[in-house]
Amino acid sequence: MFDTQRIGEQAVFAKTATGQQEIKDRGLGLTLFLRRLLILVDGKRSAGELAPMVAGQDVLDLLQQLVNKACIELVKAGPTDSPGKTTPVADPVEPPDTAAPMLARLPAAATRTAKDLENARNFMINTINMEFGQHTRVSLIESISNCQTVDELRHWYPLWFNTMQSSRSGARALPDLVERLFQVL
Protein backbone atom coordinates (compact mmCIF):
# COMPACT_ATOMS: atom_id res chain seq x y z
CA MET A 1 0.00 0.00 0.00
CA PHE A 2 1.19 3.54 -0.66
CA ASP A 3 0.30 6.99 0.57
CA THR A 4 -1.46 9.22 -1.99
CA GLN A 5 -0.46 12.29 0.03
CA ARG A 6 3.19 11.45 -0.60
CA ILE A 7 2.63 10.79 -4.30
CA GLY A 8 0.93 14.15 -4.76
CA GLU A 9 -1.53 15.77 -7.10
CA GLN A 10 0.32 14.73 -10.28
CA ALA A 11 -0.49 11.06 -9.64
CA VAL A 12 -2.76 9.36 -12.16
CA PHE A 13 -5.06 6.48 -11.24
CA ALA A 14 -7.13 3.98 -13.22
CA LYS A 15 -10.09 1.82 -12.22
CA THR A 16 -9.43 -1.77 -11.26
CA ALA A 17 -11.79 -4.63 -12.07
CA THR A 18 -13.26 -4.11 -8.60
CA GLY A 19 -13.81 -0.42 -9.37
CA GLN A 20 -15.49 -1.20 -12.67
CA GLN A 21 -17.75 -3.70 -10.93
CA GLU A 22 -18.56 -1.15 -8.21
CA ILE A 23 -19.81 1.29 -10.83
CA LYS A 24 -22.19 -1.39 -12.11
CA ASP A 25 -23.54 -2.86 -8.88
CA ARG A 26 -22.79 -0.33 -6.09
CA GLY A 27 -21.92 -3.22 -3.79
CA LEU A 28 -19.46 -1.31 -1.61
CA GLY A 29 -21.89 1.44 -0.64
CA LEU A 30 -19.53 4.29 -1.53
CA THR A 31 -20.39 7.82 -0.46
CA LEU A 32 -21.52 10.30 -3.10
CA PHE A 33 -18.06 11.87 -3.40
CA LEU A 34 -16.26 8.52 -3.55
CA ARG A 35 -18.61 7.21 -6.23
CA ARG A 36 -18.33 10.43 -8.24
CA LEU A 37 -14.56 10.32 -8.07
CA LEU A 38 -14.48 6.63 -8.99
CA ILE A 39 -16.56 7.38 -12.08
CA LEU A 40 -14.21 10.24 -13.01
CA VAL A 41 -10.97 8.27 -12.59
CA ASP A 42 -9.94 7.42 -16.15
CA GLY A 43 -6.22 6.66 -16.15
CA LYS A 44 -5.50 10.03 -17.80
CA ARG A 45 -6.46 12.83 -15.41
CA SER A 46 -4.19 13.57 -12.49
CA ALA A 47 -5.38 13.96 -8.93
CA GLY A 48 -4.96 17.73 -9.34
CA GLU A 49 -7.21 17.71 -12.40
CA LEU A 50 -9.84 15.73 -10.52
CA ALA A 51 -9.79 18.03 -7.45
CA PRO A 52 -12.19 20.70 -8.83
CA MET A 53 -14.73 17.98 -9.54
CA VAL A 54 -14.94 17.18 -5.82
CA ALA A 55 -14.54 20.73 -4.55
CA GLY A 56 -14.57 21.11 -0.81
CA GLN A 57 -13.18 17.60 -0.36
CA ASP A 58 -9.59 16.43 -0.08
CA VAL A 59 -9.13 14.64 -3.41
CA LEU A 60 -6.03 12.81 -2.20
CA ASP A 61 -7.89 11.48 0.83
CA LEU A 62 -10.76 10.31 -1.39
CA LEU A 63 -8.32 8.67 -3.80
CA GLN A 64 -6.63 6.92 -0.86
CA GLN A 65 -10.01 5.57 0.25
CA LEU A 66 -10.64 4.22 -3.27
CA VAL A 67 -7.15 2.64 -3.29
CA ASN A 68 -7.85 1.05 0.09
CA LYS A 69 -11.08 -0.44 -1.30
CA ALA A 70 -9.12 -1.75 -4.34
CA CYS A 71 -11.32 0.31 -6.71
CA ILE A 72 -8.41 2.18 -8.31
CA GLU A 73 -4.70 1.68 -8.81
CA LEU A 74 -1.79 3.99 -9.44
CA VAL A 75 -0.73 4.15 -13.09
CA LYS A 76 1.63 7.13 -12.90
CA ALA A 77 3.24 8.54 -9.77
CA GLY A 78 3.67 12.25 -9.41
CA PRO A 79 6.98 13.80 -8.44
CA THR A 80 7.86 14.27 -4.80
CA ASP A 81 10.36 16.74 -3.43
CA SER A 82 12.32 14.00 -1.73
CA PRO A 83 11.68 10.42 -0.63
CA GLY A 84 9.18 10.33 2.21
CA LYS A 85 8.37 14.03 1.89
CA THR A 86 4.77 15.02 1.25
CA THR A 87 4.09 17.06 -1.87
CA PRO A 88 1.76 19.87 -0.85
CA VAL A 89 -1.65 19.84 -2.47
CA ALA A 90 -2.62 23.07 -4.22
CA ASP A 91 -5.73 24.80 -3.01
CA PRO A 92 -8.36 23.86 -5.62
CA VAL A 93 -9.76 27.36 -5.29
CA GLU A 94 -6.50 29.11 -6.20
CA PRO A 95 -7.42 31.59 -8.95
CA PRO A 96 -6.11 30.72 -12.38
CA ASP A 97 -3.88 33.38 -13.95
CA THR A 98 -6.83 34.71 -15.94
CA ALA A 99 -9.24 34.91 -12.99
CA ALA A 100 -7.29 37.01 -10.48
CA PRO A 101 -6.90 40.10 -12.70
CA MET A 102 -10.55 39.86 -13.65
CA LEU A 103 -11.69 39.84 -10.03
CA ALA A 104 -9.44 42.81 -9.26
CA ARG A 105 -11.45 44.92 -11.74
CA LEU A 106 -14.70 44.44 -9.85
CA PRO A 107 -16.18 47.14 -7.63
CA ALA A 108 -15.71 46.71 -3.90
CA ALA A 109 -17.83 43.88 -2.51
CA ALA A 110 -19.46 46.28 -0.04
CA THR A 111 -21.05 48.17 -2.94
CA ARG A 112 -23.07 45.12 -4.00
CA THR A 113 -26.59 44.66 -2.67
CA ALA A 114 -28.20 41.55 -1.25
CA LYS A 115 -30.11 41.27 -4.53
CA ASP A 116 -26.81 41.39 -6.46
CA LEU A 117 -25.49 38.57 -4.27
CA GLU A 118 -28.61 36.49 -4.89
CA ASN A 119 -28.45 37.16 -8.64
CA ALA A 120 -24.74 36.28 -8.83
CA ARG A 121 -25.26 33.07 -6.83
CA ASN A 122 -28.17 32.03 -9.03
CA PHE A 123 -26.26 32.89 -12.20
CA MET A 124 -23.27 30.76 -11.21
CA ILE A 125 -25.45 27.82 -10.19
CA ASN A 126 -27.65 28.03 -13.29
CA THR A 127 -24.70 28.19 -15.68
CA ILE A 128 -23.16 25.09 -14.10
CA ASN A 129 -26.47 23.23 -14.25
CA MET A 130 -27.06 24.24 -17.88
CA GLU A 131 -23.58 23.23 -18.96
CA PHE A 132 -23.11 20.04 -16.96
CA GLY A 133 -26.62 18.99 -15.97
CA GLN A 134 -28.22 18.84 -12.57
CA HIS A 135 -26.71 16.63 -9.89
CA THR A 136 -23.19 17.12 -11.22
CA ARG A 137 -20.64 19.42 -9.68
CA VAL A 138 -22.82 19.19 -6.57
CA SER A 139 -20.12 20.26 -4.14
CA LEU A 140 -19.39 23.42 -6.11
CA ILE A 141 -23.09 24.23 -6.39
CA GLU A 142 -23.53 23.70 -2.64
CA SER A 143 -20.51 25.89 -1.90
CA ILE A 144 -21.87 28.67 -4.10
CA SER A 145 -25.36 28.30 -2.66
CA ASN A 146 -24.06 28.59 0.91
CA CYS A 147 -22.30 31.91 0.30
CA GLN A 148 -23.68 34.64 2.53
CA THR A 149 -21.51 37.52 1.31
CA VAL A 150 -20.13 38.78 -1.99
CA ASP A 151 -16.59 38.15 -0.72
CA GLU A 152 -17.44 34.49 -0.05
CA LEU A 153 -18.97 34.17 -3.50
CA ARG A 154 -15.94 35.79 -5.12
CA HIS A 155 -13.81 33.17 -3.41
CA TRP A 156 -15.64 30.51 -5.46
CA TYR A 157 -15.44 32.43 -8.75
CA PRO A 158 -12.08 30.89 -9.81
CA LEU A 159 -13.43 27.36 -9.39
CA TRP A 160 -16.62 28.30 -11.27
CA PHE A 161 -14.41 29.80 -13.99
CA ASN A 162 -12.28 26.64 -14.22
CA THR A 163 -15.36 24.43 -14.23
CA MET A 164 -17.02 26.38 -17.03
CA GLN A 165 -13.76 26.46 -18.97
CA SER A 166 -13.47 22.65 -18.74
CA SER A 167 -16.36 22.22 -21.16
CA ARG A 168 -15.95 23.04 -24.85
CA SER A 169 -19.23 24.96 -25.10
CA GLY A 170 -18.69 26.54 -21.67
CA ALA A 171 -15.25 27.78 -22.72
CA ARG A 172 -16.75 29.26 -25.88
CA ALA A 173 -19.46 31.10 -23.94
CA LEU A 174 -17.20 32.06 -21.02
CA PRO A 175 -16.37 35.65 -22.07
CA ASP A 176 -20.07 36.50 -22.31
CA LEU A 177 -20.90 34.63 -19.09
CA VAL A 178 -18.14 36.41 -17.17
CA GLU A 179 -19.32 39.78 -18.45
CA ARG A 180 -22.88 39.05 -17.35
CA LEU A 181 -21.78 37.66 -13.97
CA PHE A 182 -19.57 40.67 -13.27
CA GLN A 183 -22.58 42.94 -13.52
CA VAL A 184 -23.71 41.56 -10.16
CA LEU A 185 -20.60 39.97 -8.66
Secondary structure as UniProt FT lines:
FT   HELIX           4..7
FT   TURN            9..10
FT   STRAND          12..15
FT   HELIX           17..25
FT   TURN            27..28
FT   HELIX           32..40
FT   HELIX           47..50
FT   HELIX           51..54
FT   TURN            55..56
FT   HELIX           59..68
FT   TURN            69..70
FT   STRAND          72..76
FT   TURN            83..84
FT   TURN            92..93
FT   TURN            97..98
FT   HELIX           99..104
FT   HELIX           109..111
FT   HELIX           114..132
FT   TURN            134..135
FT   HELIX           138..145
FT   HELIX           150..165
FT   HELIX           168..182
FT   TURN            183..184
//
